[in-house]
Amino acid sequence: MNECIERVLSLPQLTPSEEVNAAFTELVEKVVAHGEEPLLCDENRRHQVQQRCAVAEGELEQYWSRRIPGADNPWAELGAFPYHENYKELTRREIGLLGRAGLRLCGPSEVAMIGSGPLPLTGWWLHQLTGARITHVDASDEAIKLSRGLATALDWPGEFVTGLGQSVALDEGRYDVIYVAGLAGETLAEKQAIVDRALSALKPDGRLIARGAYGARTLLYPGFDADALEGVQLMEEYHPTDGVINSVFVYKPAQ
């Protein structure tokens, strides 16, 4: 594992290439194989790896968000994205978790994705699998611009809003579900600020989904204490044991 970490930390740049792809693929495989037990790793070093993973993920998504609309067949190119099925499977599981938490998504449902990124495949699959209408929110103007271009190329309906998760202007009481992405809010305090903002835009019987990480997977994504968020009640908690990385937490507004 230490060799994998050193390889990732020593990469001179993080834009997609054979070297970058191989380094991160090896790291992810090692983390998944390690299981649920946390890795014994210096916290500063863990943070460095998380930061590199976040930047590399952003670079990969930007690359594909430009590549797909420029292809002769954007639909086929979308299917060529290496983690396409991973996004689909995680989204399918989240739909099931929402159902267990008492909420069924369908055509009239409204969903907001905070931290949707330049390649918002969770929103794509939620729309494809349930018909729900998606509002994508990201702090990056470039990410929203790329998302809009992708949506146009795929004839995919949706709203795209630039804004910080803790202060973005969302209609009060509009949404059935609000997602907080794994990289939205590095610390518990930052995540709490996003949740506080999201609650005002959530319907009284709505649900909030927060993605995080657990065990060895916290080397790749920041983890957080799911019971420590205020103003919400934890209803479902899911930690994958296969190639899916993110843990999922489903909440309802606290009474």
C-alpha positions as CSV (number, residue, x, y, z in Angstrom):
1,M,0.0,0.0,0.0
2,N,2.8,2.4,0.9
3,E,4.3,2.0,-2.6
4,C,0.9,2.8,-4.2
5,I,0.5,5.9,-2.0
6,E,4.0,7.1,-2.9
7,R,3.3,6.5,-6.6
8,V,0.2,8.7,-6.4
9,L,1.8,11.4,-4.4
10,S,4.8,11.6,-6.8
11,L,2.8,12.0,-10.0
12,P,4.0,15.2,-11.7
13,Q,0.5,16.0,-13.0
14,L,-3.0,14.6,-12.6
15,T,-4.6,15.0,-16.0
16,P,-5.7,11.6,-17.5
17,S,-2.8,9.6,-18.9
18,E,-1.7,6.0,-18.8
19,E,0.6,6.7,-15.9
20,V,-2.1,8.6,-13.9
21,N,-4.9,6.1,-14.7
22,A,-2.6,3.1,-13.7
23,A,-1.6,4.7,-10.4
24,F,-5.1,5.5,-9.2
25,T,-6.5,2.2,-10.5
26,E,-3.9,0.3,-8.4
27,L,-4.6,2.5,-5.4
28,V,-8.4,1.9,-5.6
29,E,-7.9,-1.8,-6.0
30,K,-5.6,-2.0,-3.0
31,V,-8.1,0.0,-0.9
32,V,-11.0,-2.2,-1.9
33,A,-9.1,-5.4,-1.2
34,H,-8.1,-4.1,2.2
35,G,-11.7,-4.4,3.4
36,E,-13.5,-2.4,6.1
37,E,-10.7,-2.0,8.6
38,P,-9.2,1.5,8.6
39,L,-5.7,1.9,7.2
40,L,-3.0,2.8,9.6
41,C,-2.0,6.1,8.0
42,D,-0.7,9.4,9.2
43,E,-3.6,11.9,9.0
44,N,-1.5,14.5,7.1
45,R,-0.6,11.8,4.6
46,R,-4.2,10.7,4.3
47,H,-5.3,14.2,3.6
48,Q,-2.6,14.5,0.9
49,V,-3.9,11.4,-0.8
50,Q,-7.5,12.6,-0.5
51,Q,-6.6,15.9,-2.1
52,R,-4.8,14.2,-5.0
53,C,-7.8,11.9,-5.5
54,A,-10.2,14.9,-5.6
55,V,-8.1,16.7,-8.1
56,A,-7.6,13.6,-10.3
57,E,-11.3,12.9,-10.2
58,G,-12.1,16.5,-11.3
59,E,-9.5,16.3,-14.1
60,L,-11.0,13.0,-15.3
61,E,-14.5,14.2,-15.2
62,Q,-13.6,17.4,-17.1
63,Y,-11.8,15.4,-19.8
64,W,-14.8,13.2,-20.4
65,S,-17.3,16.0,-20.1
66,R,-15.5,17.7,-23.1
67,R,-14.9,14.4,-25.0
68,I,-18.5,13.1,-24.9
69,P,-20.2,16.1,-26.6
70,G,-17.5,16.2,-29.2
71,A,-17.9,12.6,-30.3
72,D,-19.9,11.6,-33.4
73,N,-22.1,9.5,-31.1
74,P,-22.2,11.1,-27.7
75,W,-24.4,8.3,-26.3
76,A,-21.8,5.7,-27.2
77,E,-19.0,7.8,-25.9
78,L,-20.9,8.2,-22.6
79,G,-21.0,4.4,-22.3
80,A,-17.2,4.3,-22.8
81,F,-16.5,6.3,-19.7
82,P,-14.7,3.7,-17.5
83,Y,-16.8,4.3,-14.3
84,H,-20.1,4.6,-16.0
85,E,-21.5,1.4,-14.6
86,N,-20.1,2.2,-11.2
87,Y,-22.2,5.4,-11.1
88,K,-25.2,3.5,-12.3
89,E,-24.9,0.8,-9.6
90,L,-24.4,3.3,-6.8
91,T,-27.4,5.3,-7.9
92,R,-29.5,2.2,-8.1
93,R,-28.6,1.3,-4.6
94,E,-29.4,4.8,-3.4
95,I,-32.8,4.6,-5.0
96,G,-33.3,1.4,-3.0
97,L,-32.1,3.1,0.2
98,L,-34.5,6.0,-0.3
99,G,-37.4,3.5,-0.8
100,R,-36.5,1.8,2.5
101,A,-36.5,5.3,4.1
102,G,-40.0,5.8,2.9
103,L,-39.5,7.9,-0.3
104,R,-40.1,6.6,-3.8
105,L,-38.7,8.8,-6.7
106,C,-40.9,9.2,-9.8
107,G,-41.5,11.5,-12.7
108,P,-42.8,14.5,-10.7
109,S,-40.0,14.2,-8.1
110,E,-37.5,17.1,-7.7
111,V,-33.9,16.3,-6.7
112,A,-31.1,18.7,-6.1
113,M,-27.4,17.6,-6.4
114,I,-25.0,19.7,-4.3
115,G,-21.5,19.2,-5.6
116,S,-22.6,17.7,-8.9
117,G,-19.3,18.3,-10.7
118,P,-18.5,18.6,-14.4
119,L,-19.8,15.0,-15.3
120,P,-23.0,14.6,-13.2
121,L,-23.7,11.0,-13.9
122,T,-25.6,10.5,-10.6
123,G,-28.1,13.0,-11.8
124,W,-28.2,11.4,-15.2
125,W,-28.9,8.0,-13.8
126,L,-31.5,9.3,-11.3
127,H,-33.4,10.8,-14.2
128,Q,-33.0,7.8,-16.4
129,L,-34.1,5.3,-13.7
130,T,-36.9,7.3,-12.0
131,G,-37.8,10.2,-14.3
132,A,-37.0,12.7,-11.5
133,R,-36.2,16.2,-12.4
134,I,-32.7,17.2,-11.4
135,T,-31.1,20.5,-10.3
136,H,-27.3,20.4,-10.5
137,V,-25.4,22.7,-8.1
138,D,-21.7,23.2,-8.2
139,A,-19.3,26.0,-6.9
140,S,-17.3,25.9,-10.1
141,D,-18.6,27.9,-13.1
142,E,-16.5,25.6,-15.4
143,A,-18.2,22.5,-14.0
144,I,-21.6,23.9,-14.6
145,K,-20.7,25.1,-18.1
146,L,-19.4,21.6,-19.0
147,S,-22.5,20.0,-17.5
148,R,-24.8,22.2,-19.6
149,G,-22.8,21.2,-22.7
150,L,-23.1,17.6,-21.9
151,A,-26.8,17.9,-21.3
152,T,-27.3,19.6,-24.6
153,A,-25.4,16.9,-26.4
154,L,-27.4,14.1,-24.8
155,D,-30.8,16.0,-25.0
156,W,-31.0,15.6,-21.3
157,P,-33.3,17.9,-19.3
158,G,-32.1,19.5,-16.1
159,E,-31.3,22.7,-14.3
160,F,-27.7,23.9,-13.7
161,V,-26.9,26.4,-11.0
162,T,-23.5,27.8,-9.9
163,G,-23.3,28.4,-6.1
164,L,-21.7,27.3,-2.9
165,G,-23.5,24.5,-1.1
166,Q,-23.9,26.5,2.1
167,S,-25.4,29.6,0.4
168,V,-26.8,28.6,-3.0
169,A,-30.2,30.1,-3.8
170,L,-32.7,27.2,-3.9
171,D,-36.5,27.4,-3.8
172,E,-37.8,26.9,-0.3
173,G,-39.5,23.6,0.3
174,R,-39.1,22.5,-3.4
175,Y,-37.1,19.3,-3.3
176,D,-38.1,15.7,-2.5
177,V,-34.4,14.7,-2.2
178,I,-31.2,16.7,-1.8
179,Y,-27.8,15.1,-2.4
180,V,-24.6,16.2,-0.7
181,A,-21.7,14.8,-2.7
182,G,-18.8,13.1,-1.0
183,L,-16.5,16.0,-1.8
184,A,-19.0,18.7,-0.8
185,G,-17.7,19.9,2.6
186,E,-14.3,18.5,3.7
187,T,-15.0,18.9,7.4
188,L,-18.0,18.1,9.5
189,A,-18.6,21.8,10.1
190,E,-18.5,22.5,6.3
191,K,-20.9,19.6,5.7
192,Q,-23.2,20.8,8.5
193,A,-23.4,24.3,6.8
194,I,-24.4,22.6,3.5
195,V,-27.0,20.5,5.3
196,D,-28.4,23.6,7.1
197,R,-28.9,25.3,3.7
198,A,-30.4,22.2,2.1
199,L,-33.0,21.7,4.8
200,S,-34.8,24.9,3.9
201,A,-35.1,23.7,0.3
202,L,-36.3,20.3,1.3
203,K,-39.9,19.3,1.5
204,P,-41.1,18.5,5.1
205,D,-41.3,14.8,4.2
206,G,-38.2,14.9,2.0
207,R,-34.9,13.0,2.4
208,L,-31.3,14.1,2.4
209,I,-28.5,11.8,1.0
210,A,-24.9,12.4,2.1
211,R,-22.1,10.4,0.5
212,G,-19.0,9.7,2.5
213,A,-16.4,7.0,3.1
214,Y,-15.8,4.3,5.7
215,G,-12.8,2.2,6.8
216,A,-10.0,1.9,4.3
217,R,-12.0,3.9,1.7
218,T,-11.3,7.1,3.8
219,L,-7.9,7.1,2.1
220,L,-9.8,8.1,-1.1
221,Y,-12.6,10.2,0.2
222,P,-13.2,12.1,3.5
223,G,-15.2,10.3,6.1
224,F,-17.5,12.0,8.7
225,D,-19.5,11.0,11.8
226,A,-22.9,10.3,10.3
227,D,-24.6,10.7,13.7
228,A,-23.0,14.1,14.4
229,L,-25.0,16.1,11.8
230,E,-27.6,18.3,13.4
231,G,-31.2,19.0,12.3
232,V,-31.5,15.6,10.6
233,Q,-32.3,12.1,11.7
234,L,-30.3,9.2,10.2
235,M,-32.6,6.6,8.7
236,E,-30.3,4.4,6.5
237,E,-26.6,3.8,6.4
238,Y,-24.8,1.8,3.7
239,H,-21.2,0.8,3.4
240,P,-20.2,-1.1,0.1
241,T,-17.9,-4.1,0.2
242,D,-17.3,-4.3,-3.6
243,G,-15.9,-1.9,-6.2
244,V,-18.3,0.9,-5.3
245,I,-16.4,3.3,-3.1
246,N,-18.8,5.7,-1.4
247,S,-20.8,5.1,1.7
248,V,-24.3,6.4,1.7
249,F,-26.3,8.0,4.5
250,V,-30.0,8.8,4.2
251,Y,-31.6,11.4,6.6
252,K,-35.0,13.0,7.2
253,P,-35.5,16.4,8.8
254,A,-35.5,16.1,12.6
255,Q,-38.8,16.6,14.2
